Amino acid sequence: MTGPTAVTSTGTSAKAGTGAGEDRPEDGTVGSEDGAVGPADAVYALVSTLVRHSRRDVSLTSASALATLRRTGPRRITDLAAIEGVTQPSVTALVTSLERAGLVERRSDPADRRVVLVALTDAGLDYLTERRRSGVEVFARLVDRLPADEAAALAAAVPALERLRALDDAEREPATPS
């Protein structure tokens, strides 16, 4: 296999293939040599399914920024850039676009009038609510097609999945100045 070395979910390194179908089962999934798919592979594939079925009226970066504002409340552009892992100029352009669409607004920080915060508007909150509802419906239809034991296994995994999301949120939060 050719390509760069990648670290797997178990911490081991493996060569990442570059050719179509290299070391992959015929269905295109990625897993171990015996065809087993690990938890990280399965969750990643599930996220890919959601992205494939998601609305495409805003970019994934825009949707992520909107979700961050919903989760954390109004933010400075510099904080939003740090949380989203993109440059400040990119976030400035993104916020301008979202502002034109009526999904966010810029407002003064009540603690320091010189500071501008980006906040979610009611339309932005409605957009996120609808996008989430749509995604949940996609998964609900799929879960309804599972045998009862597999649906129960998914339900049992919910606390671990929520913990993964919380860990990611904590990693993305910018360091607070001391």
PAVOVEX-341648 format. One line per 8 residues: their letters; for each residue x, y, z of C-alpha. Coordinates in Angstrom, 1 decimal. Layout:
<rs>
a	X Y Z; ...
</rs>
This chain:
<rs>
mtgptavt	0.0 0.0 0.0; 1.3 3.5 -0.8; 0.5 6.9 0.7; 1.0 8.7 4.0; 1.1 7.1 7.4; -2.0 7.6 9.5; -2.6 7.0 13.1; -5.6 4.7 13.7
stgtsaka	-8.1 4.9 16.5; -6.1 2.4 18.4; -3.0 4.6 18.2; -1.2 2.3 15.8; 0.1 3.6 12.6; -1.0 2.4 9.2; -0.3 3.4 5.6; -3.2 5.3 4.1
gtgagedr	-4.0 4.1 0.6; -4.4 6.4 -2.3; -5.8 4.2 -5.0; -9.5 3.4 -5.3; -10.3 0.2 -3.5; -6.8 -0.4 -2.1; -7.0 -2.9 0.8; -10.8 -2.2 1.1
pedgtvgs	-13.6 -4.6 1.0; -15.8 -4.5 -2.2; -18.3 -2.3 -0.4; -15.7 0.5 0.1; -15.7 0.3 3.9; -12.4 0.7 5.8; -11.6 -1.7 8.6; -9.1 -4.3 9.8
edgavgpa	-7.7 -6.9 7.5; -10.4 -9.4 8.6; -13.1 -6.9 7.5; -14.1 -5.8 11.0; -14.9 -2.2 11.4; -13.8 -0.5 14.6; -15.9 2.0 16.6; -14.1 5.1 15.2
davyalvs	-14.6 3.8 11.6; -18.3 3.1 12.3; -18.9 6.5 13.8; -17.0 8.2 11.0; -19.0 6.4 8.4; -22.2 7.3 10.2; -21.2 11.0 10.2; -20.5 10.7 6.5
tlvrhsrr	-24.0 9.4 6.0; -25.4 12.5 7.8; -23.3 14.9 5.8; -24.5 13.2 2.6; -28.2 13.7 3.6; -27.7 17.2 5.1; -29.1 20.4 3.6; -26.5 22.1 1.4
dvsltsas	-27.7 25.7 1.6; -24.7 26.6 3.9; -21.2 25.2 4.1; -20.3 22.7 6.8; -18.0 25.4 8.3; -20.9 27.8 8.4; -23.2 25.2 10.0; -20.5 24.4 12.5
alatlrrt	-20.0 28.1 13.4; -23.8 28.5 13.9; -23.8 25.4 16.1; -20.9 26.8 18.1; -22.8 30.1 18.7; -25.8 28.1 19.8; -23.8 26.1 22.2; -21.6 28.9 23.6
gprritdl	-23.5 32.1 23.1; -22.2 35.2 21.5; -18.5 35.2 20.7; -15.7 37.4 19.4; -14.6 36.6 15.9; -11.2 35.7 17.2; -12.7 33.2 19.7; -15.0 31.7 17.0
aaiegvtq	-11.9 31.3 14.7; -10.0 29.5 17.4; -13.0 27.2 18.2; -13.6 26.4 14.5; -9.9 26.0 13.7; -9.9 28.4 10.9; -8.2 31.8 10.3; -9.7 35.0 11.6
psvtalvt	-10.0 36.5 8.1; -11.9 33.4 7.0; -14.3 33.7 10.0; -14.8 37.4 9.3; -15.8 36.6 5.7; -18.0 33.7 7.0; -19.7 35.9 9.6; -20.3 38.6 6.9
sleraglv	-22.0 36.0 4.7; -24.1 34.6 7.6; -25.0 38.2 8.6; -26.3 38.9 5.1; -28.4 35.7 5.3; -29.9 36.9 8.6; -28.5 34.0 10.6; -26.1 36.0 12.8
errsdpad	-25.8 39.6 13.9; -22.9 41.6 15.3; -23.5 43.4 18.6; -21.5 45.3 21.2; -20.2 43.4 24.2; -22.1 44.8 27.2; -18.9 44.4 29.3; -16.8 46.4 26.8
rrvvlval	-18.5 48.4 24.1; -15.4 48.4 22.0; -15.7 44.6 21.5; -18.0 43.2 18.8; -19.6 39.9 19.4; -21.2 37.6 16.9; -24.6 36.2 18.0; -27.1 33.8 16.5
tdagldyl	-30.4 35.4 15.4; -33.8 33.9 15.8; -33.6 32.9 12.1; -30.2 31.3 12.8; -31.7 29.3 15.7; -34.6 28.3 13.5; -32.2 27.2 10.8; -30.2 25.0 13.2
terrrsgv	-33.3 23.5 14.7; -34.6 22.5 11.2; -31.3 21.2 10.1; -31.0 19.1 13.2; -34.6 17.8 12.9; -33.9 16.8 9.3; -30.8 14.9 10.3; -32.5 13.2 13.2
evfarlvd	-35.2 12.1 10.9; -32.7 10.5 8.5; -31.2 8.5 11.4; -34.6 7.6 12.9; -35.7 6.1 9.6; -32.5 4.0 9.5; -32.7 3.0 13.2; -36.3 1.9 12.7
rlpadeaa	-35.1 -0.6 10.1; -32.7 -2.3 12.6; -33.5 -5.4 14.5; -34.5 -4.7 18.1; -31.2 -5.9 19.6; -29.2 -3.6 17.4; -31.5 -0.7 18.1; -31.0 -1.4 21.8
alaaavpa	-27.3 -1.5 21.4; -27.4 1.9 19.8; -29.5 3.2 22.6; -27.0 1.8 25.1; -24.2 3.7 23.3; -25.8 7.1 23.6; -24.0 8.1 26.8; -20.7 7.3 25.3
lerlrald	-21.5 9.2 22.1; -22.6 12.2 24.1; -19.3 12.0 26.1; -17.3 12.0 22.8; -19.1 15.2 21.7; -18.4 16.8 25.1; -14.7 15.8 24.8; -14.6 17.4 21.4
daerepat	-16.3 20.6 22.7; -13.8 20.8 25.5; -10.8 20.5 23.1; -12.2 23.2 20.8; -12.7 25.7 23.5; -10.1 28.4 23.3; -7.8 28.9 26.3; -9.0 31.6 28.6
ps	-6.4 34.3 29.3; -5.2 34.4 32.9
</rs>
